[in-house]
């Protein structure tokens, strides 16, 4: 999943023999009113990766 760099991301969920990975920046430099994308992923024998889209 590619996310714009000016969005804050929160990743969570239930990994079963899989996982999820947040490769976005920590969001410390983003304004408080930045859009928030909440990802709730359930994975089974696979994974989910969230990253910022290239500029």
mmCIF entry with sequence, helices, sheets and N, C-alpha, C, O atoms, coordinates in Angstrom:
data_MODEL
# 
_entry.id   MODEL 
# 
_entity.id                         1 
_entity.type                       polymer 
_entity.pdbx_number_of_molecules   1 
# 
_entity_poly.entity_id                      1 
_entity_poly.type                           'polypeptide(L)' 
_entity_poly.nstd_linkage                   no 
_entity_poly.nstd_monomer                   no 
_entity_poly.pdbx_seq_one_letter_code       
;(UNK)(UNK)(UNK)(UNK)(UNK)(UNK)(UNK)(UNK)(UNK)(UNK)(UNK)(UNK)(UNK)(UNK)(UNK)(UNK)
(UNK)(UNK)(UNK)(UNK)(UNK)(UNK)(UNK)(UNK)(UNK)(UNK)(UNK)(UNK)(UNK)(UNK)(UNK)(UNK)
(UNK)(UNK)(UNK)(UNK)(UNK)(UNK)(UNK)(UNK)(UNK)(UNK)(UNK)(UNK)(UNK)(UNK)(UNK)(UNK)
(UNK)(UNK)(UNK)(UNK)(UNK)(UNK)(UNK)
;
_entity_poly.pdbx_seq_one_letter_code_can   XXXXXXXXXXXXXXXXXXXXXXXXXXXXXXXXXXXXXXXXXXXXXXXXXXXXXXX 
_entity_poly.pdbx_strand_id                 A 
# 
loop_
_entity_poly_seq.entity_id 
_entity_poly_seq.num 
_entity_poly_seq.mon_id 
_entity_poly_seq.hetero 
1 1  UNK n 
1 2  UNK n 
1 3  UNK n 
1 4  UNK n 
1 5  UNK n 
1 6  UNK n 
1 7  UNK n 
1 8  UNK n 
1 9  UNK n 
1 10 UNK n 
1 11 UNK n 
1 12 UNK n 
1 13 UNK n 
1 14 UNK n 
1 15 UNK n 
1 16 UNK n 
1 17 UNK n 
1 18 UNK n 
1 19 UNK n 
1 20 UNK n 
1 21 UNK n 
1 22 UNK n 
1 23 UNK n 
1 24 UNK n 
1 25 UNK n 
1 26 UNK n 
1 27 UNK n 
1 28 UNK n 
1 29 UNK n 
1 30 UNK n 
1 31 UNK n 
1 32 UNK n 
1 33 UNK n 
1 34 UNK n 
1 35 UNK n 
1 36 UNK n 
1 37 UNK n 
1 38 UNK n 
1 39 UNK n 
1 40 UNK n 
1 41 UNK n 
1 42 UNK n 
1 43 UNK n 
1 44 UNK n 
1 45 UNK n 
1 46 UNK n 
1 47 UNK n 
1 48 UNK n 
1 49 UNK n 
1 50 UNK n 
1 51 UNK n 
1 52 UNK n 
1 53 UNK n 
1 54 UNK n 
1 55 UNK n 
# 
_struct_asym.id          A 
_struct_asym.entity_id   1 
# 
loop_
_struct_sheet.id 
_struct_sheet.type 
_struct_sheet.number_strands 
_struct_sheet.details 
AA1 ? 3 ? 
AA2 ? 2 ? 
# 
loop_
_struct_sheet_order.sheet_id 
_struct_sheet_order.range_id_1 
_struct_sheet_order.range_id_2 
_struct_sheet_order.offset 
_struct_sheet_order.sense 
AA1 1 2 ? parallel 
AA1 2 3 ? parallel 
AA2 1 2 ? parallel 
# 
loop_
_struct_sheet_range.sheet_id 
_struct_sheet_range.id 
_struct_sheet_range.beg_label_comp_id 
_struct_sheet_range.beg_label_asym_id 
_struct_sheet_range.beg_label_seq_id 
_struct_sheet_range.pdbx_beg_PDB_ins_code 
_struct_sheet_range.end_label_comp_id 
_struct_sheet_range.end_label_asym_id 
_struct_sheet_range.end_label_seq_id 
_struct_sheet_range.pdbx_end_PDB_ins_code 
_struct_sheet_range.beg_auth_comp_id 
_struct_sheet_range.beg_auth_asym_id 
_struct_sheet_range.beg_auth_seq_id 
_struct_sheet_range.end_auth_comp_id 
_struct_sheet_range.end_auth_asym_id 
_struct_sheet_range.end_auth_seq_id 
AA1 1 UNK A 2  ? UNK A 3  ? UNK A 2  UNK A 3  
AA1 2 UNK A 47 ? UNK A 52 ? UNK A 47 UNK A 52 
AA1 3 UNK A 19 ? UNK A 23 ? UNK A 19 UNK A 23 
AA2 1 UNK A 8  ? UNK A 16 ? UNK A 8  UNK A 16 
AA2 2 UNK A 36 ? UNK A 44 ? UNK A 36 UNK A 44 
# 
loop_
_atom_site.group_PDB 
_atom_site.id 
_atom_site.type_symbol 
_atom_site.label_atom_id 
_atom_site.label_alt_id 
_atom_site.label_comp_id 
_atom_site.label_asym_id 
_atom_site.label_entity_id 
_atom_site.label_seq_id 
_atom_site.pdbx_PDB_ins_code 
_atom_site.Cartn_x 
_atom_site.Cartn_y 
_atom_site.Cartn_z 
_atom_site.occupancy 
_atom_site.B_iso_or_equiv 
_atom_site.pdbx_formal_charge 
_atom_site.auth_seq_id 
_atom_site.auth_comp_id 
_atom_site.auth_asym_id 
_atom_site.auth_atom_id 
_atom_site.pdbx_PDB_model_num 
ATOM 1   N N  . UNK A 1 1  ? 0.845  -1.158  0.000  1.00 0.00 ? 1  UNK A N  1 
ATOM 2   C CA . UNK A 1 1  ? 0.000  0.000   0.000  1.00 0.00 ? 1  UNK A CA 1 
ATOM 3   C C  . UNK A 1 1  ? 0.897  1.230   0.000  1.00 0.00 ? 1  UNK A C  1 
ATOM 4   O O  . UNK A 1 1  ? 1.778  1.347   0.852  1.00 0.00 ? 1  UNK A O  1 
ATOM 5   N N  . UNK A 1 2  ? 0.695  2.123   -0.915 1.00 0.00 ? 2  UNK A N  1 
ATOM 6   C CA . UNK A 1 2  ? 1.453  3.365   -0.976 1.00 0.00 ? 2  UNK A CA 1 
ATOM 7   C C  . UNK A 1 2  ? 0.594  4.511   -0.445 1.00 0.00 ? 2  UNK A C  1 
ATOM 8   O O  . UNK A 1 2  ? -0.580 4.640   -0.793 1.00 0.00 ? 2  UNK A O  1 
ATOM 9   N N  . UNK A 1 3  ? 1.204  5.341   0.406  1.00 0.00 ? 3  UNK A N  1 
ATOM 10  C CA . UNK A 1 3  ? 0.499  6.417   1.089  1.00 0.00 ? 3  UNK A CA 1 
ATOM 11  C C  . UNK A 1 3  ? 1.224  7.734   0.804  1.00 0.00 ? 3  UNK A C  1 
ATOM 12  O O  . UNK A 1 3  ? 2.455  7.750   0.797  1.00 0.00 ? 3  UNK A O  1 
ATOM 13  N N  . UNK A 1 4  ? 0.504  8.844   0.569  1.00 0.00 ? 4  UNK A N  1 
ATOM 14  C CA . UNK A 1 4  ? 1.175  10.135  0.382  1.00 0.00 ? 4  UNK A CA 1 
ATOM 15  C C  . UNK A 1 4  ? 2.026  10.503  1.607  1.00 0.00 ? 4  UNK A C  1 
ATOM 16  O O  . UNK A 1 4  ? 1.687  10.152  2.737  1.00 0.00 ? 4  UNK A O  1 
ATOM 17  N N  . UNK A 1 5  ? 3.130  11.212  1.364  1.00 0.00 ? 5  UNK A N  1 
ATOM 18  C CA . UNK A 1 5  ? 4.066  11.539  2.447  1.00 0.00 ? 5  UNK A CA 1 
ATOM 19  C C  . UNK A 1 5  ? 3.489  12.479  3.491  1.00 0.00 ? 5  UNK A C  1 
ATOM 20  O O  . UNK A 1 5  ? 4.011  12.554  4.603  1.00 0.00 ? 5  UNK A O  1 
ATOM 21  N N  . UNK A 1 6  ? 2.421  13.198  3.157  1.00 0.00 ? 6  UNK A N  1 
ATOM 22  C CA . UNK A 1 6  ? 1.859  14.139  4.120  1.00 0.00 ? 6  UNK A CA 1 
ATOM 23  C C  . UNK A 1 6  ? 0.721  13.520  4.939  1.00 0.00 ? 6  UNK A C  1 
ATOM 24  O O  . UNK A 1 6  ? -0.047 14.243  5.573  1.00 0.00 ? 6  UNK A O  1 
ATOM 25  N N  . UNK A 1 7  ? 0.609  12.193  4.930  1.00 0.00 ? 7  UNK A N  1 
ATOM 26  C CA . UNK A 1 7  ? -0.390 11.484  5.724  1.00 0.00 ? 7  UNK A CA 1 
ATOM 27  C C  . UNK A 1 7  ? 0.283  10.771  6.886  1.00 0.00 ? 7  UNK A C  1 
ATOM 28  O O  . UNK A 1 7  ? 1.392  10.253  6.746  1.00 0.00 ? 7  UNK A O  1 
ATOM 29  N N  . UNK A 1 8  ? -0.376 10.743  8.015  1.00 0.00 ? 8  UNK A N  1 
ATOM 30  C CA . UNK A 1 8  ? 0.063  9.983   9.189  1.00 0.00 ? 8  UNK A CA 1 
ATOM 31  C C  . UNK A 1 8  ? -0.555 8.584   9.062  1.00 0.00 ? 8  UNK A C  1 
ATOM 32  O O  . UNK A 1 8  ? -1.698 8.447   8.626  1.00 0.00 ? 8  UNK A O  1 
ATOM 33  N N  . UNK A 1 9  ? 0.200  7.547   9.442  1.00 0.00 ? 9  UNK A N  1 
ATOM 34  C CA . UNK A 1 9  ? -0.260 6.170   9.286  1.00 0.00 ? 9  UNK A CA 1 
ATOM 35  C C  . UNK A 1 9  ? -0.224 5.454   10.631 1.00 0.00 ? 9  UNK A C  1 
ATOM 36  O O  . UNK A 1 9  ? 0.745  5.566   11.382 1.00 0.00 ? 9  UNK A O  1 
ATOM 37  N N  . UNK A 1 10 ? -1.292 4.717   10.921 1.00 0.00 ? 10 UNK A N  1 
ATOM 38  C CA . UNK A 1 10 ? -1.352 3.857   12.107 1.00 0.00 ? 10 UNK A CA 1 
ATOM 39  C C  . UNK A 1 10 ? -1.653 2.454   11.617 1.00 0.00 ? 10 UNK A C  1 
ATOM 40  O O  . UNK A 1 10 ? -2.685 2.215   10.991 1.00 0.00 ? 10 UNK A O  1 
ATOM 41  N N  . UNK A 1 11 ? -0.735 1.510   11.909 1.00 0.00 ? 11 UNK A N  1 
ATOM 42  C CA . UNK A 1 11 ? -0.881 0.138   11.429 1.00 0.00 ? 11 UNK A CA 1 
ATOM 43  C C  . UNK A 1 11 ? -1.047 -0.788  12.626 1.00 0.00 ? 11 UNK A C  1 
ATOM 44  O O  . UNK A 1 11 ? -0.314 -0.683  13.610 1.00 0.00 ? 11 UNK A O  1 
ATOM 45  N N  . UNK A 1 12 ? -1.999 -1.680  12.537 1.00 0.00 ? 12 UNK A N  1 
ATOM 46  C CA . UNK A 1 12 ? -2.228 -2.682  13.572 1.00 0.00 ? 12 UNK A CA 1 
ATOM 47  C C  . UNK A 1 12 ? -2.962 -3.854  12.965 1.00 0.00 ? 12 UNK A C  1 
ATOM 48  O O  . UNK A 1 12 ? -3.265 -3.861  11.772 1.00 0.00 ? 12 UNK A O  1 
ATOM 49  N N  . UNK A 1 13 ? -3.246 -4.842  13.785 1.00 0.00 ? 13 UNK A N  1 
ATOM 50  C CA . UNK A 1 13 ? -4.010 -5.961  13.276 1.00 0.00 ? 13 UNK A CA 1 
ATOM 51  C C  . UNK A 1 13 ? -3.622 -7.267  13.909 1.00 0.00 ? 13 UNK A C  1 
ATOM 52  O O  . UNK A 1 13 ? -3.034 -7.305  14.990 1.00 0.00 ? 13 UNK A O  1 
ATOM 53  N N  . UNK A 1 14 ? -3.955 -8.337  13.226 1.00 0.00 ? 14 UNK A N  1 
ATOM 54  C CA . UNK A 1 14 ? -3.735 -9.695  13.712 1.00 0.00 ? 14 UNK A CA 1 
ATOM 55  C C  . UNK A 1 14 ? -2.928 -10.484 12.683 1.00 0.00 ? 14 UNK A C  1 
ATOM 56  O O  . UNK A 1 14 ? -3.489 -10.961 11.697 1.00 0.00 ? 14 UNK A O  1 
ATOM 57  N N  . UNK A 1 15 ? -1.615 -10.627 12.898 1.00 0.00 ? 15 UNK A N  1 
ATOM 58  C CA . UNK A 1 15 ? -0.817 -11.444 11.982 1.00 0.00 ? 15 UNK A CA 1 
ATOM 59  C C  . UNK A 1 15 ? -0.807 -12.907 12.439 1.00 0.00 ? 15 UNK A C  1 
ATOM 60  O O  . UNK A 1 15 ? -0.415 -13.200 13.568 1.00 0.00 ? 15 UNK A O  1 
ATOM 61  N N  . UNK A 1 16 ? -1.233 -13.814 11.575 1.00 0.00 ? 16 UNK A N  1 
ATOM 62  C CA . UNK A 1 16 ? -1.211 -15.244 11.864 1.00 0.00 ? 16 UNK A CA 1 
ATOM 63  C C  . UNK A 1 16 ? -0.241 -15.877 10.874 1.00 0.00 ? 16 UNK A C  1 
ATOM 64  O O  . UNK A 1 16 ? -0.543 -16.002 9.687  1.00 0.00 ? 16 UNK A O  1 
ATOM 65  N N  . UNK A 1 17 ? 0.917  -16.272 11.372 1.00 0.00 ? 17 UNK A N  1 
ATOM 66  C CA . UNK A 1 17 ? 1.988  -16.806 10.528 1.00 0.00 ? 17 UNK A CA 1 
ATOM 67  C C  . UNK A 1 17 ? 2.315  -15.846 9.393  1.00 0.00 ? 17 UNK A C  1 
ATOM 68  O O  . UNK A 1 17 ? 2.630  -16.277 8.283  1.00 0.00 ? 17 UNK A O  1 
ATOM 69  N N  . UNK A 1 18 ? 2.243  -14.575 9.661  1.00 0.00 ? 18 UNK A N  1 
ATOM 70  C CA . UNK A 1 18 ? 2.548  -13.532 8.692  1.00 0.00 ? 18 UNK A CA 1 
ATOM 71  C C  . UNK A 1 18 ? 2.916  -12.278 9.451  1.00 0.00 ? 18 UNK A C  1 
ATOM 72  O O  . UNK A 1 18 ? 3.380  -12.366 10.587 1.00 0.00 ? 18 UNK A O  1 
ATOM 73  N N  . UNK A 1 19 ? 2.725  -11.135 8.867  1.00 0.00 ? 19 UNK A N  1 
ATOM 74  C CA . UNK A 1 19 ? 3.055  -9.909  9.572  1.00 0.00 ? 19 UNK A CA 1 
ATOM 75  C C  . UNK A 1 19 ? 2.658  -8.687  8.794  1.00 0.00 ? 19 UNK A C  1 
ATOM 76  O O  . UNK A 1 19 ? 2.157  -8.765  7.672  1.00 0.00 ? 19 UNK A O  1 
ATOM 77  N N  . UNK A 1 20 ? 2.898  -7.542  9.425  1.00 0.00 ? 20 UNK A N  1 
ATOM 78  C CA . UNK A 1 20 ? 2.680  -6.270  8.764  1.00 0.00 ? 20 UNK A CA 1 
ATOM 79  C C  . UNK A 1 20 ? 3.855  -5.366  9.064  1.00 0.00 ? 20 UNK A C  1 
ATOM 80  O O  . UNK A 1 20 ? 4.488  -5.487  10.112 1.00 0.00 ? 20 UNK A O  1 
ATOM 81  N N  . UNK A 1 21 ? 4.145  -4.462  8.149  1.00 0.00 ? 21 UNK A N  1 
ATOM 82  C CA . UNK A 1 21 ? 5.322  -3.615  8.237  1.00 0.00 ? 21 UNK A CA 1 
ATOM 83  C C  . UNK A 1 21 ? 4.953  -2.191  7.861  1.00 0.00 ? 21 UNK A C  1 
ATOM 84  O O  . UNK A 1 21 ? 4.338  -1.944  6.824  1.00 0.00 ? 21 UNK A O  1 
ATOM 85  N N  . UNK A 1 22 ? 5.340  -1.254  8.727  1.00 0.00 ? 22 UNK A N  1 
ATOM 86  C CA . UNK A 1 22 ? 5.102  0.164   8.479  1.00 0.00 ? 22 UNK A CA 1 
ATOM 87  C C  . UNK A 1 22 ? 6.432  0.792   8.083  1.00 0.00 ? 22 UNK A C  1 
ATOM 88  O O  . UNK A 1 22 ? 7.317  0.956   8.922  1.00 0.00 ? 22 UNK A O  1 
ATOM 89  N N  . UNK A 1 23 ? 6.575  1.142   6.810  1.00 0.00 ? 23 UNK A N  1 
ATOM 90  C CA . UNK A 1 23 ? 7.810  1.760   6.307  1.00 0.00 ? 23 UNK A CA 1 
ATOM 91  C C  . UNK A 1 23 ? 7.645  3.250   6.065  1.00 0.00 ? 23 UNK A C  1 
ATOM 92  O O  . UNK A 1 23 ? 8.388  3.832   5.274  1.00 0.00 ? 23 UNK A O  1 
ATOM 93  N N  . UNK A 1 24 ? 6.693  3.871   6.727  1.00 0.00 ? 24 UNK A N  1 
ATOM 94  C CA . UNK A 1 24 ? 6.508  5.307   6.611  1.00 0.00 ? 24 UNK A CA 1 
ATOM 95  C C  . UNK A 1 24 ? 7.353  5.999   7.662  1.00 0.00 ? 24 UNK A C  1 
ATOM 96  O O  . UNK A 1 24 ? 7.797  5.368   8.622  1.00 0.00 ? 24 UNK A O  1 
ATOM 97  N N  . UNK A 1 25 ? 7.579  7.297   7.487  1.00 0.00 ? 25 UNK A N  1 
ATOM 98  C CA . UNK A 1 25 ? 8.295  8.082   8.488  1.00 0.00 ? 25 UNK A CA 1 
ATOM 99  C C  . UNK A 1 25 ? 7.450  8.135   9.750  1.00 0.00 ? 25 UNK A C  1 
ATOM 100 O O  . UNK A 1 25 ? 6.257  7.833   9.706  1.00 0.00 ? 25 UNK A O  1 
ATOM 101 N N  . UNK A 1 26 ? 8.040  8.509   10.859 1.00 0.00 ? 26 UNK A N  1 
ATOM 102 C CA . UNK A 1 26 ? 7.319  8.485   12.138 1.00 0.00 ? 26 UNK A CA 1 
ATOM 103 C C  . UNK A 1 26 ? 6.232  9.544   12.227 1.00 0.00 ? 26 UNK A C  1 
ATOM 104 O O  . UNK A 1 26 ? 5.395  9.478   13.127 1.00 0.00 ? 26 UNK A O  1 
ATOM 105 N N  . UNK A 1 27 ? 6.214  10.509  11.334 1.00 0.00 ? 27 UNK A N  1 
ATOM 106 C CA . UNK A 1 27 ? 5.163  11.515  11.330 1.00 0.00 ? 27 UNK A CA 1 
ATOM 107 C C  . UNK A 1 27 ? 5.382  12.650  12.308 1.00 0.00 ? 27 UNK A C  1 
ATOM 108 O O  . UNK A 1 27 ? 4.489  13.479  12.487 1.00 0.00 ? 27 UNK A O  1 
ATOM 109 N N  . UNK A 1 28 ? 6.544  12.717  12.950 1.00 0.00 ? 28 UNK A N  1 
ATOM 110 C CA . UNK A 1 28 ? 6.819  13.763  13.925 1.00 0.00 ? 28 UNK A CA 1 
ATOM 111 C C  . UNK A 1 28 ? 6.814  15.157  13.326 1.00 0.00 ? 28 UNK A C  1 
ATOM 112 O O  . UNK A 1 28 ? 6.518  16.126  14.027 1.00 0.00 ? 28 UNK A O  1 
ATOM 113 N N  . UNK A 1 29 ? 7.135  15.279  12.045 1.00 0.00 ? 29 UNK A N  1 
ATOM 114 C CA . UNK A 1 29 ? 7.203  16.591  11.415 1.00 0.00 ? 29 UNK A CA 1 
ATOM 115 C C  . UNK A 1 29 ? 5.867  16.988  10.771 1.00 0.00 ? 29 UNK A C  1 
ATOM 116 O O  . UNK A 1 29 ? 5.747  18.083  10.222 1.00 0.00 ? 29 UNK A O  1 
ATOM 117 N N  . UNK A 1 30 ? 4.879  16.116  10.836 1.00 0.00 ? 30 UNK A N  1 
ATOM 118 C CA . UNK A 1 30 ? 3.594  16.416  10.227 1.00 0.00 ? 30 UNK A CA 1 
ATOM 119 C C  . UNK A 1 30 ? 2.755  17.299  11.147 1.00 0.00 ? 30 UNK A C  1 
ATOM 120 O O  . UNK A 1 30 ? 2.863  17.192  12.369 1.00 0.00 ? 30 UNK A O  1 
ATOM 121 N N  . UNK A 1 31 ? 1.922  18.168  10.578 1.00 0.00 ? 31 UNK A N  1 
ATOM 122 C CA . UNK A 1 31 ? 1.042  18.987  11.417 1.00 0.00 ? 31 UNK A CA 1 
ATOM 123 C C  . UNK A 1 31 ? 0.001  18.115  12.124 1.00 0.00 ? 31 UNK A C  1 
ATOM 124 O O  . UNK A 1 31 ? -0.300 17.007  11.681 1.00 0.00 ? 31 UNK A O  1 
ATOM 125 N N  . UNK A 1 32 ? -0.539 18.626  13.218 1.00 0.00 ? 32 UNK A N  1 
ATOM 126 C CA . UNK A 1 32 ? -1.521 17.867  13.992 1.00 0.00 ? 32 UNK A CA 1 
ATOM 127 C C  . UNK A 1 32 ? -2.780 17.545  13.195 1.00 0.00 ? 32 UNK A C  1 
ATOM 128 O O  . UNK A 1 32 ? -3.445 16.545  13.464 1.00 0.00 ? 32 UNK A O  1 
ATOM 129 N N  . UNK A 1 33 ? -3.111 18.388  12.212 1.00 0.00 ? 33 UNK A N  1 
ATOM 130 C CA . UNK A 1 33 ? -4.329 18.159  11.436 1.00 0.00 ? 33 UNK A CA 1 
ATOM 131 C C  . UNK A 1 33 ? -4.076 17.358  10.152 1.00 0.00 ? 33 UNK A C  1 
ATOM 132 O O  . UNK A 1 33 ? -4.924 17.348  9.259  1.00 0.00 ? 33 UNK A O  1 
ATOM 133 N N  . UNK A 1 34 ? -2.921 16.690  10.048 1.00 0.00 ? 34 UNK A N  1 
ATOM 134 C CA . UNK A 1 34 ? -2.619 15.875  8.870  1.00 0.00 ? 34 UNK A CA 1 
ATOM 135 C C  . UNK A 1 34 ? -3.617 14.717  8.788  1.00 0.00 ? 34 UNK A C  1 
ATOM 136 O O  . UNK A 1 34 ? -4.051 14.210  9.822  1.00 0.00 ? 34 UNK A O  1 
ATOM 137 N N  . UNK A 1 35 ? -3.987 14.293  7.576  1.00 0.00 ? 35 UNK A N  1 
ATOM 138 C CA . UNK A 1 35 ? -4.889 13.147  7.435  1.00 0.00 ? 35 UNK A CA 1 
ATOM 139 C C  . UNK A 1 35 ? -4.265 11.903  8.055  1.00 0.00 ? 35 UNK A C  1 
ATOM 140 O O  . UNK A 1 35 ? -3.049 11.720  8.019  1.00 0.00 ? 35 UNK A O  1 
ATOM 141 N N  . UNK A 1 36 ? -5.118 11.048  8.624  1.00 0.00 ? 36 UNK A N  1 
ATOM 142 C CA . UNK A 1 36 ? -4.656 9.810   9.265  1.00 0.00 ? 36 UNK A CA 1 
ATOM 143 C C  . UNK A 1 36 ? -5.269 8.627   8.535  1.00 0.00 ? 36 UNK A C  1 
ATOM 144 O O  . UNK A 1 36 ? -6.480 8.568   8.327  1.00 0.00 ? 36 UNK A O  1 
ATOM 145 N N  . UNK A 1 37 ? -4.413 7.685   8.149  1.00 0.00 ? 37 UNK A N  1 
ATOM 146 C CA . UNK A 1 37 ? -4.872 6.441   7.550  1.00 0.00 ? 37 UNK A CA 1 
ATOM 147 C C  . UNK A 1 37 ? -4.667 5.345   8.586  1.00 0.00 ? 37 UNK A C  1 
ATOM 148 O O  . UNK A 1 37 ? -3.536 5.080   8.992  1.00 0.00 ? 37 UNK A O  1 
ATOM 149 N N  . UNK A 1 38 ? -5.751 4.706   9.019  1.00 0.00 ? 38 UNK A N  1 
ATOM 150 C CA . UNK A 1 38 ? -5.672 3.606   9.977  1.00 0.00 ? 38 UNK A CA 1 
ATOM 151 C C  . UNK A 1 38 ? -5.825 2.302   9.205  1.00 0.00 ? 38 UNK A C  1 
ATOM 152 O O  . UNK A 1 38 ? -6.832 2.075   8.535  1.00 0.00 ? 38 UNK A O  1 
ATOM 153 N N  . UNK A 1 39 ? -4.806 1.449   9.311  1.00 0.00 ? 39 UNK A N  1 
ATOM 154 C CA . UNK A 1 39 ? -4.807 0.167   8.616  1.00 0.00 ? 39 UNK A CA 1 
ATOM 155 C C  . UNK A 1 39 ? -4.951 -0.925  9.662  1.00 0.00 ? 39 UNK A C  1 
ATOM 156 O O  . UNK A 1 39 ? -4.102 -1.059  10.543 1.00 0.00 ? 39 UNK A O  1 
ATOM 157 N N  . UNK A 1 40 ? -6.012 -1.698  9.571  1.00 0.00 ? 40 UNK A N  1 
ATOM 158 C CA . UNK A 1 40 ? -6.231 -2.830  10.456 1.00 0.00 ? 40 UNK A CA 1 
ATOM 159 C C  . UNK A 1 40 ? -6.146 -4.076  9.588  1.00 0.00 ? 40 UNK A C  1 
ATOM 160 O O  . UNK A 1 40 ? -7.094 -4.413  8.877  1.00 0.00 ? 40 UNK A O  1 
ATOM 161 N N  . UNK A 1 41 ? -4.999 -4.765  9.648  1.00 0.00 ? 41 UNK A N  1 
ATOM 162 C CA . UNK A 1 41 ? -4.732 -5.864  8.731  1.00 0.00 ? 41 UNK A CA 1 
ATOM 163 C C  . UNK A 1 41 ? -4.781 -7.202  9.454  1.00 0.00 ? 41 UNK A C  1 
ATOM 164 O O  . UNK A 1 41 ? -4.203 -7.358  10.530 1.00 0.00 ? 41 UNK A O  1 
ATOM 165 N N  . UNK A 1 42 ? -5.469 -8.156  8.861  1.00 0.00 ? 42 UNK A N  1 
ATOM 166 C CA . UNK A 1 42 ? -5.419 -9.540  9.311  1.00 0.00 ? 42 UNK A CA 1 
ATOM 167 C C  . UNK A 1 42 ? -4.717 -10.322 8.217  1.00 0.00 ? 42 UNK A C  1 
ATOM 168 O O  . UNK A 1 42 ? -5.180 -10.367 7.078  1.00 0.00 ? 42 UNK A O  1 
ATOM 169 N N  . UNK A 1 43 ? -3.596 -10.937 8.569  1.00 0.00 ? 43 UNK A N  1 
ATOM 170 C CA . UNK A 1 43 ? -2.829 -11.679 7.570  1.00 0.00 ? 43 UNK A CA 1 
ATOM 171 C C  . UNK A 1 43 ? -2.746 -13.144 7.960  1.00 0.00 ? 43 UNK A C  1 
ATOM 172 O O  . UNK A 1 43 ? -2.613 -13.475 9.138  1.00 0.00 ? 43 UNK A O  1 
ATOM 173 N N  . UNK A 1 44 ? -2.823 -14.010 6.978  1.00 0.00 ? 44 UNK A N  1 
ATOM 174 C CA . UNK A 1 44 ? -2.702 -15.441 7.179  1.00 0.00 ? 44 UNK A CA 1 
ATOM 175 C C  . UNK A 1 44 ? -1.709 -15.957 6.152  1.00 0.00 ? 44 UNK A C  1 
ATOM 176 O O  . UNK A 1 44 ? -2.001 -15.987 4.956  1.00 0.00 ? 44 UNK A O  1 
ATOM 177 N N  . UNK A 1 45 ? -0.532 -16.364 6.622  1.00 0.00 ? 45 UNK A N  1 
ATOM 178 C CA . UNK A 1 45 ? 0.526  -16.858 5.740  1.00 0.00 ? 45 UNK A CA 1 
ATOM 179 C C  . UNK A 1 45 ? 0.927  -15.818 4.691  1.00 0.00 ? 45 UNK A C  1 
ATOM 180 O O  . UNK A 1 45 ? 1.203  -16.167 3.543  1.00 0.00 ? 45 UNK A O  1 
ATOM 181 N N  . UNK A 1 46 ? 0.960  -14.565 5.078  1.00 0.00 ? 46 UNK A N  1 
ATOM 182 C CA . UNK A 1 46 ? 1.328  -13.503 4.150  1.00 0.00 ? 46 UNK A CA 1 
ATOM 183 C C  . UNK A 1 46 ? 1.682  -12.251 4.912  1.00 0.00 ? 46 UNK A C  1 
ATOM 184 O O  . UNK A 1 46 ? 1.995  -12.306 6.101  1.00 0.00 ? 46 UNK A O  1 
ATOM 185 N N  . UNK A 1 47 ? 1.633  -11.132 4.237  1.00 0.00 ? 47 UNK A N  1 
ATOM 186 C CA . UNK A 1 47 ? 1.995  -9.899  4.909  1.00 0.00 ? 47 UNK A CA 1 
ATOM 187 C C  . UNK A 1 47 ? 1.424  -8.674  4.229  1.00 0.00 ? 47 UNK A C  1 
ATOM 188 O O  . UNK A 1 47 ? 0.907  -8.728  3.113  1.00 0.00 ? 47 UNK A O  1 
ATOM 189 N N  . UNK A 1 48 ? 1.538  -7.556  4.948  1.00 0.00 ? 48 UNK A N  1 
ATOM 190 C CA . UNK A 1 48 ? 1.092  -6.254  4.461  1.00 0.00 ? 48 UNK A CA 1 
ATOM 191 C C  . UNK A 1 48 ? 2.235  -5.281  4.694  1.00 0.00 ? 48 UNK A C  1 
ATOM 192 O O  . UNK A 1 48 ? 2.810  -5.245  5.782  1.00 0.00 ? 48 UNK A O  1 
ATOM 193 N N  . UNK A 1 49 ? 2.570  -4.488  3.673  1.00 0.00 ? 49 UNK A N  1 
ATOM 194 C CA . UNK A 1 49 ? 3.601  -3.463  3.808  1.00 0.00 ? 49 UNK A CA 1 
ATOM 195 C C  . UNK A 1 49 ? 2.996  -2.122  3.439  1.00 0.00 ? 49 UNK A C  1 
ATOM 196 O O  . UNK A 1 49 ? 2.371  -1.987  2.387  1.00 0.00 ? 49 UNK A O  1 
ATOM 197 N N  . UNK A 1 50 ? 3.181  -1.120  4.309  1.00 0.00 ? 50 UNK A N  1 
ATOM 198 C CA . UNK A 1 50 ? 2.693  0.225   4.074  1.00 0.00 ? 50 UNK A CA 1 
ATOM 199 C C  . UNK A 1 50 ? 3.914  1.131   3.932  1.00 0.00 ? 50 UNK A C  1 
ATOM 200 O O  . UNK A 1 50 ? 4.786  1.125   4.801  1.00 0.00 ? 50 UNK A O  1 
ATOM 201 N N  . UNK A 1 51 ? 3.991  1.913   2.847  1.00 0.00 ? 51 UNK A N  1 
ATOM 202 C CA . UNK A 1 51 ? 5.137  2.783   2.599  1.00 0.00 ? 51 UNK A CA 1 
ATOM 203 C C  . UNK A 1 51 ? 4.658  4.083   1.962  1.00 0.00 ? 51 UNK A C  1 
ATOM 204 O O  . UNK A 1 51 ? 3.564  4.149   1.401  1.00 0.00 ? 51 UNK A O  1 
ATOM 205 N N  . UNK A 1 52 ? 5.491  5.110   2.058  1.00 0.00 ? 52 UNK A N  1 
ATOM 206 C CA . UNK A 1 52 ? 5.183  6.363   1.378  1.00 0.00 ? 52 UNK A CA 1 
ATOM 207 C C  . UNK A 1 52 ? 5.447  6.204   -0.104 1.00 0.00 ? 52 UNK A C  1 
ATOM 208 O O  . UNK A 1 52 ? 6.419  5.569   -0.512 1.00 0.00 ? 52 UNK A O  1 
ATOM 209 N N  . UNK A 1 53 ? 4.564  6.792   -0.912 1.00 0.00 ? 53 UNK A N  1 
ATOM 210 C CA . UNK A 1 53 ? 4.772  6.739   -2.353 1.00 0.00 ? 53 UNK A CA 1 
ATOM 211 C C  . UNK A 1 53 ? 5.940  7.658   -2.713 1.00 0.00 ? 53 UNK A C  1 
ATOM 212 O O  . UNK A 1 53 ? 6.115  8.702   -2.085 1.00 0.00 ? 53 UNK A O  1 
ATOM 213 N N  . UNK A 1 54 ? 6.727  7.291   -3.698 1.00 0.00 ? 54 UNK A N  1 
ATOM 214 C CA . UNK A 1 54 ? 7.864  8.125   -4.080 1.00 0.00 ? 54 UNK A CA 1 
ATOM 215 C C  . UNK A 1 54 ? 7.415  9.488   -4.601 1.00 0.00 ? 54 UNK A C  1 
ATOM 216 O O  . UNK A 1 54 ? 6.404  9.605   -5.294 1.00 0.00 ? 54 UNK A O  1 
ATOM 217 N N  . UNK A 1 55 ? 8.176  10.498  -4.257 1.00 0.00 ? 55 UNK A N  1 
ATOM 218 C CA . UNK A 1 55 ? 7.838  11.873  -4.698 1.00 0.00 ? 55 UNK A CA 1 
ATOM 219 C C  . UNK A 1 55 ? 8.161  12.060  -6.151 1.00 0.00 ? 55 UNK A C  1 
ATOM 220 O O  . UNK A 1 55 ? 7.948  13.142  -6.698 1.00 0.00 ? 55 UNK A O  1 
# 
